[in-house]
Amino acid sequence: MLAHFRERLIQDDRADRLLDLALTRLKEAGLVRERTTQRTDSTHVLAAVRDLTRLELVTETVRAALEEVARTAGHLLIGLVDEERGRRYGRPVRLGKNPTRTKTRILVAGDDAYQLLERLLQPGPGHRPGPQVEVLRQVVVQNYYRDAAGRLRWRTVDGGLPPSSSAIVSPYDTTARYVRHGHIVRWKGFAAHVTETCASGSVNVITDVATTSAATNDAQALPGIHTRLDRRGLLPDEHLVDGGYTSLVHLERALREHQVTVSGPLPGNPARQHRRHEGFGRDDFHIDFDRRQVTCPQGQLSSSWQGPYPTSSPTADPLIVAKFTKTTCRPCPVRAQCTSTGDSARNVGFPPRELRDLQVRVRSEQQTPEWKARYAVRSGVEGTINEFAHGHGLRHCRYRGQSKAHLQHVFTAIAVNIERLSSLTPDEKPRSPRPSTAFQNLLDLHEIPRSKSWRTLGT
C-alpha cells in the first residue's frame, strides 16, 4: 500500500503540490508571508545503491538484465546461459577496486553484455525488452566501443567517457550521478536545496525544497526555486545564498523576472593579475560600450571588439573580448605588468553592459558594513541543513530514484515546519538562536565594531 501511495505522489509534481497546500495553510494563518528575507543552502544526498567500480557496474548490470528476463521471458536465455555465466552472474557482484585478471574480466563482461543484447534486442513476437535491458544497452555504450578492426575496447578518460552529468553509476537507480567537490567530498546520488524564511521575530519556515542531480550546479537550481516561490506567493525581497548560486546571469534574471535581490559573494576574477594582486587587472581598463572600445592604463585603444560569446556552461556569463595588437603592446614600457605570454598582445574579457553594471554595483555594495551585517544571517541556514541531515536522515535516500528522493525531502520539510511551529505556545515568542555574550554586549554598548558571524575574521 505504501509503495503504491508513493508511486501516485511522484506523478505530475504532486509532491510539490503537497508542499504548496501546507504552505497555503500557514500563509492563511499569518505564520509566513512574502517579500521577507529568505536563505538557501544545499547538501549532498547519497543514493540508496552500492558504490560500484566501472567493472562492477557492467557486471552487475548484466546480472540485473538476466534477472529481469528470467522473470518475464526465461525461454530467451536457453542456450545463452551456461555454467560459466551462472557462476559469474548467479549472485551480486563483489570484485573490489583491485580484482585479479582485470583486463580479462573487462573483456568477458563486455562480450557477455553484447551477446545478451543481441539476443534480447532482436525483433520478435511475444517479448518486449524491459527497462533493465535498456539500462544495459546504455551502460555498454558508455563503457565500451568497437575499434576499426571490430574488436571490443574499454573506454578510458581519453577514449570518450561520458560526462558525470549523464554517466550511469548503478543499474538500480539510473538518476543517481557521481560528483566530486574538491579533493574530499565525493558521492553518488543527488543534491538537496533547502530554502527557509529568516526574518527576525518569527519562526523560520521551510518554503521550498528542491532535489537535483548531484552534477547540477547550485546556480541552476535558483530559477526553479523562484518559480515555485512565485506560485506559492512567497517570493522573498532579498534571497541570501552562498557563492555557488551567484552567477551574474541568474542574479539579473531573478531581479528582472521576480524583483528578488539575490545576495551572495560573486565569483572571483580568474585573471592572473587579479589572483596575484600584481600588474594591470581588468578593472584597470576603461570600457566604452558605446564606441565598442577598451582603453588600457597607458592610453592605448583596443583594435577589435568581439562577442558577446555564449558559454557552454549554464552558469557562466556571456563574454565580450577586446583585443590589442602586438604592434601596440610590444613597445609598451610596462608590458610585463600586463601580459607575460611570449610576445602576444593583451586580451580583456568582460560581460555585456547590463551584467557589467550589475557586477560593479554588487561588488561595491558587498564591501559595506550594512551588507555584511545582512548577509551574516545566511550562516543560520547551515543549522537547518544540519537539522535535516542529522535529525531526519536527509543525506541518505530511503528509496531509489530522484523523484522518490524528492518526495522524502518534501515530507521532511513539512514535518520540520510542523515541529518548529508546534514547539511554540500561543503567547510565546521565538527565541533568539544564540544570545550575545557579556563581552559582545560590552562592545555593542560602547559602539565598538565586532564580527556578527563566526565566519567573519576580525582584524
HUVENRA-V834753 format. One line per field, one symbol per residue. ss: DSSP state (H for helix, E for strand, C for the rest). psi: psi as a letter, one per 40 degrees, with the letter a starting at -180 (. if undefined). A space follows every 10 residues. Layout:
ss: ???
psi: ???
This chain:
ss: CHHHHHHHHC CCCHHHHHHH HHHHHHHHCC CCCCCCEEEE EEEEEECCCC CCCHHHHHHH HHHHHHHHHH HHCHHHHCCC CCHHHHHHHC CCCCCCCCCC CHHHHHHHHH HHHHHHHHHH CCCCCCCCCC HHHHHHHHHH HHHEEECCCC CEEECCCCCC CCCCCCCCCC CCCCCCEEEE ECCCEEEEEE EEEEEEECCC CCCCCEEEEE EEECCCCHHH HHHHHHHHHH HHCCCCCEEE CCHHHCCHHH HHHHHHHHCC EEECCCCCCC CHHHHHCCCC CHHHCEEECC CCEEECCCCC ECCEEEEEEC CCCCCCCCEE EEECCHHHHC CCCCHHHCCC CCCCCCEEEE CCHHHHHHHH HHHHHCCCHH HHHHHHHHHH HHHHHHHHHH HHCCCECCCC CHHHHHHHHH HHHHHHHHHH HHCCCCCCCC CCCCCCCHHH HHHHHCCCCC CCCCCCCCC
psi: ddddddddde iffddddddd ddddddddee eiiifahiii iiiihhifii hiiddddddd dddddddddd ddgddeehed haddddddee iihgdiegii fddddddddd dddddddddd ehhiiehhha dddddddddd ddeiihadee ihihiadeff iiideehheh eegeeiihih haedhhihba hhhhhiifii eihhhheihi hiidehiddd eddddddddd deffhidhhh iaeeegiddd dddddddefh hhhihiiihe iddddefiah adeeihhgdd efihhieeei iidihiahhi idheeiiihh hhiiiddddd ehefddedie gbfiihihii iidddddddd dddddeeidd dddddddddd dddddddddd defdehhdih iddddddddd dddddddddd deehidehih ihdhiiiddd dddddefhii heieehhi.
